[in-house]
């Protein structure tokens, strides 16, 4: 399932784009560079939401931060697989 919400900033926009492409990325193995870019964007979203929660105690931002870190965990596994595949093929 995809999550849809308004993009309030660049990090949120990256997060939306990732959620829209996750099905395609999992069906077609992405390169390690593409996965790196997705991880980087999700980390920026995580960092912003974590900071917002720490400063103001916003519960919604804590939820978004947890979701982003969970997606990073999934992508880390995919990154490892892609990296190993690329090193074997070169």
C-alpha positions, 0 to 999 in steps of 0.5 A: 500500500502507498501512503499519500499526503501533502508534500510540505518540504523536499524530504517529504516529496522524496518520501512520496516519490519513494513510496510510489516507486517502491513496487517497481524498484522491488520488481526490477533490481535497482542499482546500488547508486539508485538505492543510495539516493533513496536511502539518503532521501529517506534519512533526510526525512527521518532526520527532519521528523525526528528533530521536529518530534524532539523539539516540539513533541509532535506525535505525527512527526514521530510516526513519520520518523519511525516509518522512514527508518523502517523503509531505510532498513528494507532498502539497506537489505536491497542495497546489499544485494545490489552491491554484491550482484554488481561486484560479481558482474564486474 
